[in-house]
Amino acid sequence: MTQKEWLSALKAELTSARGSTTWDELASIAGVAPRALKTYRMPETSKDYRQLDEEKKLEIRARVNEFISHARGNEASPERALLQALAALVVRQARISLIEGRMVAGVSRRSGMLFGLTPEDRRAMALVSRVLLKNGLPDSASEIHQLLYQCTLPLGQWLDVEEVRRLGLTDSSLIYPESAVPTEECIELANGFSSLTASIEERLFERFVEAINTFTKTSAAIYYTEVREFVVRNPICDAAQLNDLAKRIPAKLWMMVQHDFYEPLPETWKTKSPFCAICNNLMVSEGSGVICRTKACANGHPPSPAAQSKKPDDCLRVKRGIMQYWVEPGFDEIQLFDRLKSAGLAPILYPDCDRVDISVGSIGIDLKAYRSPETLGMHFERSLGGLAYFDTKMVVIPDWIVNMVPSYIERVTACAYRSNIRFLSVSSAFARLVEGLANA
């Protein structure tokens, strides 16, 4: 998405929330001068074009989110503020560990220190402690490591307050226990709480996006899809697979894939466990059998060991952030994409550098794996994202989540306040698309 397209999408969201919105009104809401906004909207080839840095974009995004929330009368309740502050704390600590490679420490950060808790962190922890004690629950928020552990558990087990129940978060956690990465619900709650808190995914792929943007728009889209599809299809890869990828993308992107996206297998993974025949990840022994390490694969399919085709000693695995933000949601995206191709449609995977997950003509498809339909509805109430550029907008949810959560589709539809989005399970979306092909 170009900068002009991004700004146009913000303007469209404001128009949906408050009625017709001019560029000058957007500038006022975003906190920038109208003349500056004009330079941001110019073609990238123009001599007057100015690039927005990521921090400024996040600030503008947060201002627009706040304005839309006020316009719709959705000011945060005290309990919503608690959840937002807690989610923002989790995201900040994840950035320290995942992006900056530093340890999470329970001491207060002082001038010149590179680790420790900031006053903002302490305020968030105190807010959680206050609510826990007020509700007669054990105080598990006074020590950062204990609090982060609690966040790997379903919120209903330790933070059973009204807002958690209202947002359908009782069975959702804020941290994936396997990868120690914030969940989709956590990112959503933190979004807009601060101009910097929810940028973890952008930071994770920052160097890759910068490298992609040095190519023409057409080439960038091709290389982006090549890289992302390769990574999603190969959570474990060997030298032969990487060498094959090198034939399809420029050398600087190939080097980045090796060094930024993959890492050596830990010794504990170099066992006799087989590879998964469905997603190509290594399986792990559990109980009386083996299961896939890709949770989306394990939840949606019975175990399917493959014939051993790679030697673990020669393999690399995706890093934990890549696993959570690309591979886990990408598993169902790739499955749907392959099924659509086999059915005779012409889907495009990650079009225009991930404007949506899949496009089929004028249909845009985004796959979301939120366990909470209310939180997913909140996400699309705030923003259409890349779906704004498609005539037909589909948001699809993996079947295993829809089957696990009662009335998922009805609940997310009611919470999104978007009559122009169709919320469907993956299987329902596939059936509709194939039916459309048959009736064409």
Residue, then its C-alpha position, 0 to 999 in steps of 0.5 A: m500500500t502506498q502512502k497516499e492509499w494509506l491516507s485515503a483509507l484513513k479518510a474513508e474510515l472517518t467518513s464511515a464514522r462521522g460522515s463526509t470528511t475533507w482532507d483538511e478535516l483529516a489533517s486537523i484530526a491527525g494533528v498535521a498541517p494541511r499543506a504537509l498532508k498534501t505533500y504526504r499524498m503526492p506521488e512518490t515520484s514528485k519532487d515535493y513528496r514527503q515520506l512519513d516515518e513509522e513513528k509519525k504514522l503510528e501517531i496519526r493512526a492513534r489520533v484517528n482511532e481515538f476520534i472514531s471511538h469518540a464519534r461512535g460513543n465508545e469511550a473506554s470504561p475503567e475496565r477497558a482502560l485496564l485491559q488496554a494498559l495491561a495489553a500495552l505493557v505486554v507489547r512493550q515487554a515483548r518488544i524488549s525481548l523479541i525486537e531488542g533482544r534484551m531481558v525483561a527485568g523487574v527493577s525500575r529503570r533509571s537514567g542510562m539503564l538499558f533494562g528495567l520497568t518504566p513509570e508507565d509499566r509500573r502504573a499499568m501493574a498497579l492498575v491491574s493489582r488494584v482491580l484484582l484486589k478490589n474484586g477479591l482476586p489474588d494479586s498476581a500483578s506486583e511482580i512483572h514475571q509473575l504477571l507475564y506468566q498469568c498473561t499466558l493463561p486464559l483471562g477468565q482464570w485470573l482476571d474475571v471482570e465484567e469487561v473481560r466477559r463482555l469482550g468475549l476474552t474469558d478463554s483468550s490469553l494475552i501471550y502465546p505460551e509456546s512462543a511468548v509472543p502477544t496474541e491477536e487480542c493483545i495487539e488489538l487491545a493495545n492498538g491506539f492506547s499509545s502511539l508506540t505500543a502496538s508497533i511490534e509486528e511493524r518493527l519485526f518486519e521493518r528491514f524486510v519492508e524497507a528492502i522490498n520498497t526499493f523495487t518497483k511496485t510490481s516487482a515488490a509485490i512479486y518478491y513479497t509473495e515469494v518470500r512470505e509464501f516460502v516462509v509459511r510453507n516452510p517453517i523448517c527448511d534446509a539448504a536445498q530449499l533456500n538455494d531454490l528460493a535464491k533463484r526466484i528473488p534478489a540476493k539481498l532479500w535471500m540473505m535477509v530470509q536466511h538471517d532475519f527469518y530463520e535460526p538453527l534448530p535447538e538441540t532438543w528439536k533434533t530428535k527422531s520426531p517426523f515432519c508434518a505432511i501438511c505444514n512441513n513443521l517438525m512434530v513433537s511427541e506428546g502422550s501416546g503419539v505425535i502432534c504438529r508444532t504448528k498450532a493451527c495445523a494441529n487444531g484443524h487436522p489429525p496428526s499426519p507424519a511424513a516420510q523423512s525427507k530432511k535431516p534435522d542437523d541440516c535444518l533451520r526453523v523460523k524465529r518465534g516472531i515470524m512463526q506467530y505472525w506469518v506461519e500460524p495465520g498463514f497456515d489457513e491462508i495457504q490451505l484456502f489459497d490451494r483449495l481455490k486454485s484446485a477448484g479452478l479459480a484464480p486467487i492471488l496470494y498476498p496481493d500488493c504486498d499484503r493489502v489482503d491475504i487473498s484476492v479473487g477478482s474484486i473480492g478481498i479476503d482477510l483471514k483472522a484467527y482471533r479467539s474472541p469474536e467481540t475483539l475481532g469485531m472491534h478490530f474491523e469497527r475501527s478499520l477496514g484495512g486493505l479490504a477498503y479497496f475491494d468491492t466484496k469484503m470477506v473476513v474468514i475465520p478458521d473452522w476450528i475456531v468457529n466450531m470451538v466458540p459458540s455463535y462466533i459468526e453472529r457475535v462478530t457480525a453484531c460487534a463490527y457494525r459493518s454491513n459491507i463485510r461478510f464474516l464467514s468460516v473458511s469452509s463457508a467462504f470456499a463454498r460461496l466462492v466456488e458457487g460464484l464460479a459455477n454461476a458465472 
